[in-house]
């Protein structure tokens, strides 16, 4: 951790988290990038290497084998090897210590769960579950044979689909409602690794701000949040910044 991060601003953030009655974190692709998972957008994003049409709902239904070949490669052969990083574990520790009440994540990689986190709202769903496109039965990915594509439901032989949001689908109602409730209750919001480009998740911190919440932002670059609602911007990798905040809160620094 570079010494320039050990400033009064960092200590202010630790104090804000320590004093907050209800803190919510929202995480995006940036936190997972530190685990080796590239973002979808941008110069080196996945969509510069793969055609995003594979996650377009109509294409998936019409071309399940072709879509699943790419989906398996990206989300199960590649993403499946990723492990939580220091940022995920720091958020889990803050939860365990009672300083963080909920995590809303736009990521579908399950890394918050893998780090032992709780009260996690997966806004866009999760890749570790598959859903039957006909009857809605949910399957654990580890219990589905992905050597034979497309995978099919045991009950009705319909095609299984990853249980995350495709282009053309809406946000799951339960996840959306729980997220709205969390940000309405929040006294403090920590934005981590998300640039605010993807709606409707991008609107959530604004709900909290409107209700008087303070906003802390941890990102490697400034975002649409930085000059609009952010109170304290900590520029850097979440895997560097969050452990330092954790140490300050717990008195270990």
N, C-alpha and C positions, 0 to 999 in steps of 0.2 A: 504493500500500500504506500503510495507516495505521500510525503509529509505535507504537501500542499492541500491534501484532503483533510488533514487534522487541523481544521480551522474552527473559528467560532461558529460558522454556519453549520458545520457538522454537529457540533455540540448542541446548537440550538435545535436541530432536528431530533437528536436523541432526547432532549428535554421535552419537546412537543409530543413525541410518541409516548414518553413515560407518563405525561400528564393527561393524555387523551382518554376520554371515557369510551370512545368507540372508533376504532381505526380500521379502515378497509384498504387493502392493496389491490391494484389492478395491474395485471402483467400482460405483456405482449411478446412478440417474436424476439425482442432483444435479450430477454433473460434466457431463452432457450438457445440462442446463438452461441452462448458461452458453453453450452453442452455439445456443440458441434452441429446443431440443427440450423441450416440456413433459413433466412426469411423467404417468403414467397415472392415478394416484390423487390425491385432494385436491380442494380447492375449484375450482382452475383446471386440473385434470387433464383428460386426453383423454376419460376416461369420463364427464365432466360434459357433453361435447359429442357424443360418439358412443356408440352402444349396444355394450357389450363383447361382445355375443352374436356379433359378426362374427368374433371369435377363439375361439369355442367350436367344437371340432372337428366335432361332429355337425352343427351348423348350417352350417359351411363346406361339408361334403360334400353336404348337402341343398340348399343355396342358394349355389352357387359364384359366380354372377354378382353377386348382391346383396352377398355378402361381399367379393368382389374389388373392387367399386366403392369401398367404404369403405377397404379395405386399400391400394389404389392411392393414394387421396387422402392418407391418413395417412403411410404409410411410403415412398412413392416420389415423389409430387408435393411433399410437405412436408418430410419427413425427409431426402429426397435432396439438398436444398439446404444442409444443415447442414455446417459446417466445424469441424475441431478447434479447441479454444481453448487458452489458455496452460497450463491444467492438463494437458491431454493431452500437450502438447509437453514440459512439465517431466518428466513420467513417462518419456517417451521418452528424454530427455537423461540421466535417472538410470539408465536401462537401459544406454544406450551407455557410461556411465562406470563401469558395473559395480556400482552401488549398489542396483539393483533387479533381482531375478532373474525374477519372474513377475508378470503382471497377470491377475487373474480379474475379468471384468466381467459384470454382469447385463444390460448394455445390448446392444442388437441393431443399433446404428447404424453400426458399423464405424469409429468415429472414432479409436479407439486405433490401428488399422491405418493409417488415413489420415494420422496424425501420424508414422508411421514406426516405431511400436512393434513389439516382437517378443515371443515367448513369451507370447502372449495366449490365455487360455482363455475362450472365449465361452460362458458357463454356460447361457445361454438361446438360443443359436444366433445367426444373423445374417440381416439383411434383404437383404444383397447377393447371397445365393444363393437359388435356388428349387429345390425338389425335386419329382420326379414322385411322385404319390400311389400309383402302381402299381408302377413298376419301380425307383424310387429314384434315377434319373438326376439329377445335379446340374447346374444351369444358372447362369451368371452373369447377374444381372438386366439388365445392359447389352446382353445378346445375346437378350433375350426381348422380343417386341412386346407391350407392355401397353395398346396402343390397342384390341386385340381381347380381350374378356374372356369367360370366363376363359382365361388362357394355357394352352396344352396342350403335352404332351411330343411331340417330333418322332418318337419311336420307337413309341409306342402310343396317342397322342392322349388320354391320361389328363390330368386337371386338374393343373396345377402349383400348389404351395403354397409360401409363403415358408418358408425353412428356419430358422424359429425356433419356439419352443415355444408352442403354442396351449393354451387351457384344455382339460384332458382328456388332455394328453400328459405323459409323464415327461421328466426331464432326460436328454439324451443320455449314454449310459453312459461314453463316452470322456471327455467334458468333466467329468462327475461324478468319475470316478476320478482324473483328472489334478489336479482341484481338491483332492481329499482328500490326495493325495500332496504337493501344494505346501504346504498348511497344516500337514501333519505335519512337514515339513522347516523351516518358517518359524521364525526366531528373532525376527523383527520383522514385524508386520502393520500396514499403513496402510489404514484404512477411510476411503473418500472418497465422499461423496455418496450414501450408502445408509443407510436408517433401521433396517434389520434386520427389516422387516415381512414379507418374502417368503421363505418356506421352499422348498427346503432351503438356499438360499444363505446365509440368515441364521445358519445353524449353523456355517458354516466358520470364522469367527474364534474361536469357542469351542474348536474343535479345537486351534488353535495355542496359545491361552491355557492350556488344560489341559496342554500339553506345555512350558509355561514361557515362551512367547513374550511379548514386550512388545507392547502395542497402542497405536497412535497413531490418533486419530480426527480427521478434518477434515470438519465439517458446519456448516451455517448455524444449526442448532438442535440441542439435545440429543436423543438417541435412546435406544432400548432398550439400545444398547451402552454409552452414556456412564456410567451408574452401576452397570454390572455388570462389564464386563471392560476398559474403556478405562483406560489408564495416563495418557495425556496427551491432553486434548481441546483442539483448536484451533478456536475458533468463527470461521467466516468462509467466504468463497467459495474453492473449491479453486483457481480461476484467480488469486486474490490470494496465497493462502498458499503453494502449492507452488513458484512461482517464487522466493519469498523463501528457502524451505528450500534450493532448488537453489543459489542464490547463496552461502548460508552454507557448504554442503558443498564447493563448488568454490572457496571463498575469494574470491569476487568482491564480497562485501559487507563 
